[in-house]
């Protein structure tokens, strides 16, 4: 299995197409830039057209021949998710769906469909998008679904009795919950794809602790305390290495989970890492799957194992 993986290890991607959510900034942008440089067609899923055009211009400034596209996508609105899926489904092929976008520690709020924001964006939006694009992915041999989690999943718990945080809201608790949901979804999706004999595989990744704008909702006091530690954090290009490994490494397999290779998994070249036993619990994953189908109205039509 690939280890010590960096952007330099990404093989030629000519002829392939990738759709990346949250691709106008941070890790999504860095992954898009590398994949485009390697010859792939890259579709950037972004909420803001202006920010998307800015990102496209930056990539083209370094790679004028890059094959890029913008897909309007707001993961907090299932109508937008469906529209984006329709656009991507019109592509001749889809080799990789990179579920990268996310929010962290947001003030309490609800998505357009009434879901707690972090759970709605980080998990439910991506669950629906993946289900809607599965038919397109399955038409492309060797296609991959790369789902981004976090080391924070280790502290997560799925609060089924208060899924929309109407009783209690703690921002980090809900973030950890959404990141656990990402991995439960990945492992269950992998199990169901394998059982069906599908050519599409699902993998999980986490970027370590990367200096992106994901933490923009953290208190100012936290940023002041964190400033001396900035040298320990990875820059976005480094944070993207695990995503690029999952998306492109020839020997990557379904159900594997990748992250930075240093002892704390904060930073460094990417390799296969492990997740909690809770994240691999089939009964918990099936319960979350069934709830996700009920809430989103999207059924990936994969039979339980």
GITA-V31966 format. One record per residue. N is the residue number from 1. RES is the residue in one letter. NEAR is the number of other ideal C-beta (glycine too) atoms within 10 Angstrom. Layout:
BEGIN
N;RES;NEAR  N;RES;NEAR
END
This chain:
BEGIN
1;X;12  2;X;18  3;X;13  4;X;11  5;X;23  6;X;16  7;X;21  8;X;9  9;X;16  10;X;21  11;X;10  12;X;10  13;X;21  14;X;10  15;X;10  16;X;21  17;X;22  18;X;25  19;X;29  20;X;28  21;X;26  22;X;27  23;X;33  24;X;24  25;X;18  26;X;21  27;X;30  28;X;27  29;X;25  30;X;24  31;X;34  32;X;30  33;X;23  34;X;25  35;X;32  36;X;23  37;X;17  38;X;18  39;X;17  40;X;25  41;X;22  42;X;28  43;X;26  44;X;26  45;X;31  46;X;28  47;X;17  48;X;14  49;X;11  50;X;9  51;X;16  52;X;21  53;X;14  54;X;14  55;X;22  56;X;21  57;X;10  58;X;14  59;X;21  60;X;13  61;X;9  62;X;10  63;X;16  64;X;7  65;X;8  66;X;19  67;X;14  68;X;21  69;X;16  70;X;19  71;X;20  72;X;14  73;X;27  74;X;20  75;X;27  76;X;19  77;X;18  78;X;23  79;X;10  80;X;18  81;X;28  82;X;15  83;X;15  84;X;25  85;X;24  86;X;12  87;X;16  88;X;22  89;X;14  90;X;8  91;X;17  92;X;9  93;X;14  94;X;26  95;X;23  96;X;27  97;X;29  98;X;30  99;X;31  100;X;25  101;X;27  102;X;26  103;X;19  104;X;23  105;X;18  106;X;15  107;X;8  108;X;14  109;X;14  110;X;14  111;X;20  112;X;12  113;X;17  114;X;9  115;X;22  116;X;23  117;X;22  118;X;28  119;X;23  120;X;27  121;X;24  122;X;26  123;X;28  124;X;27  125;X;28  126;X;26  127;X;26  128;X;24  129;X;28  130;X;22  131;X;21  132;X;20  133;X;24  134;X;23  135;X;13  136;X;21  137;X;25  138;X;15  139;X;14  140;X;18  141;X;9  142;X;11  143;X;23  144;X;22  145;X;28  146;X;27  147;X;27  148;X;26  149;X;28  150;X;25  151;X;19  152;X;17  153;X;24  154;X;15  155;X;15  156;X;24  157;X;11  158;X;20  159;X;16  160;X;10  161;X;6  162;X;11  163;X;17  164;X;18  165;X;21  166;X;10  167;X;8  168;X;9  169;X;16  170;X;12  171;X;17  172;X;13  173;X;17  174;X;24  175;X;25  176;X;21  177;X;24  178;X;28  179;X;26  180;X;26  181;X;28  182;X;25  183;X;25  184;X;28  185;X;27  186;X;29  187;X;23  188;X;25  189;X;28  190;X;23  191;X;20  192;X;20  193;X;22  194;X;14  195;X;12  196;X;14  197;X;6  198;X;18  199;X;13  200;X;25  201;X;21  202;X;27  203;X;26  204;X;28  205;X;32  206;X;27  207;X;31  208;X;23  209;X;21  210;X;22  211;X;19  212;X;23  213;X;10  214;X;22  215;X;15  216;X;11  217;X;14  218;X;15  219;X;9  220;X;7  221;X;8  222;X;12  223;X;12  224;X;9  225;X;11  226;X;15  227;X;9  228;X;8  229;X;11  230;X;10  231;X;7  232;X;13  233;X;17  234;X;21  235;X;13  236;X;20  237;X;17  238;X;22  239;X;27  240;X;32  241;X;33  242;X;32  243;X;28  244;X;27  245;X;28  246;X;30  247;X;29  248;X;27  249;X;22  250;X;7  251;X;7  252;X;20  253;X;11  254;X;18  255;X;16  256;X;21  257;X;22  258;X;28  259;X;28  260;X;25  261;X;19  262;X;14  263;X;7  264;X;11  265;X;19  266;X;17  267;X;21  268;X;19  269;X;19  270;X;31  271;X;19  272;X;20  273;X;18  274;X;10  275;X;20  276;X;13  277;X;7  278;X;16  279;X;24  280;X;18  281;X;16  282;X;14  283;X;7  284;X;19  285;X;25  286;X;16  287;X;15  288;X;21  289;X;21  290;X;12  291;X;16  292;X;23  293;X;16  294;X;9  295;X;20  296;X;22  297;X;11  298;X;20  299;X;12  300;X;20  301;X;11  302;X;17  303;X;7  304;X;12  305;X;13
END
